[in-house]
Structures are given as structure tokens and as C-alpha cells.
Amino acid sequence: MASGRGCWALATLLAIVDIELGGCMHLLSSASQQGKQLSLICTLWHTNEEAEGAMVFLCKDRPSDCSPETSLKHLRLRRSPEMDGVSERSSQLEFPLTEATPSANGTYQCCAKSQTPEILLQGHFLSVSVTETGNYTVTGAKLTGQQESSHGNGKGPLSPCALQEVLVMLATSLMVLQAL
């Protein structure tokens, strides 16, 4: 394949799929217990540009319809002019469970939704149960710093991360073909 054809194919591909290179949002779920209080924490790592219009929210017992409207608590993000130039930052939603009662039992899930591009990130399920002694047991929790979801939920468009990975693989393939 001629060098010009490879570049033309890559340019055509970029125009067809309208790839927008950007940051890569990462959603983390964690739990923290201090004394008798358990806090469920949703942390969204994002760029300042991705913050505009994005939301982080926490749902309970809604495995198929978790949304800001059905959430226990939500946080609407805004772009911060003072953060321009910062490559990545985090926004955190904390939901405290102050009383160890049976009403705290359930399955919780952190989610995040961005506007541009429209992406829904769904975190791992956290199962909370109150023991007979009044303590919490949390299963399914990820350690802080472990990435859960950066490629969306499979129902909408791929995130910029996934598109960047595809673009890099395609560009690499084209360069290898040109070398042959």
C-alpha cells in the first residue's frame, strides 16, 4: 500500500467515525467505616472539560434503572476556570449511613453520566448488610484506586478512552501495512 493511501485511509476513518480525542473518565466505588458510621464513596476522575454537565450519583436496589432521578444522592459537576490546564482531577460524592439498621441493607451502585459525549459509567455493586451486632458488612467494594469502568455500559457510544485505543490500534496497523 502506498504511503499516501494509508494516510488517506486514516483521515477517512477519522472523518467517518468522528473521533473526538479527550480525557478518560474513571469511576471508583469505595466504602469507609469510622466507628458506627459507614460512608459509601463515589469518585469520578475526569478532565476539567468533561466536568461541564456531568453528574455522579448513587442508587440503592436499582440494578437496571439507576439514574440521577432514581438516585439516593447526586452531585452535578461544573467546569472550574481555575482548574484549566490541569490534566485530571477528581470529584467525590459521599453518602453516609449513620445508623446500622436493617433499612441500610441493600445493593448500592455508583454511576456517572457525562453530556459531551454522552456516556454512562456504572460502578461495581456494593452489597451492604447490617450484622446482628450492629456492624456493617460490605462486599463487592473495590479498593480506592482501582478502575472500574471507563468504557461505558455498552448501551451508548464508546468513551474517548475506548475510541483512543481503537485509533491507536488502527494507526499502528496502517503503519505496519505501509512497512510491508
Secondary structure as UniProt FT lines:
FT   HELIX           3..17
FT   STRAND          26..34
FT   TURN            35..36
FT   STRAND          37..46
FT   HELIX           48..51
FT   TURN            52..53
FT   STRAND          55..60
FT   HELIX           68..70
FT   STRAND          73..76
FT   HELIX           81..83
FT   TURN            84..85
FT   STRAND          89..97
FT   HELIX           102..104
FT   STRAND          106..114
FT   TURN            115..118
FT   STRAND          119..130
FT   TURN            132..133
FT   STRAND          136..139
FT   TURN            144..145
FT   HELIX           160..179
//
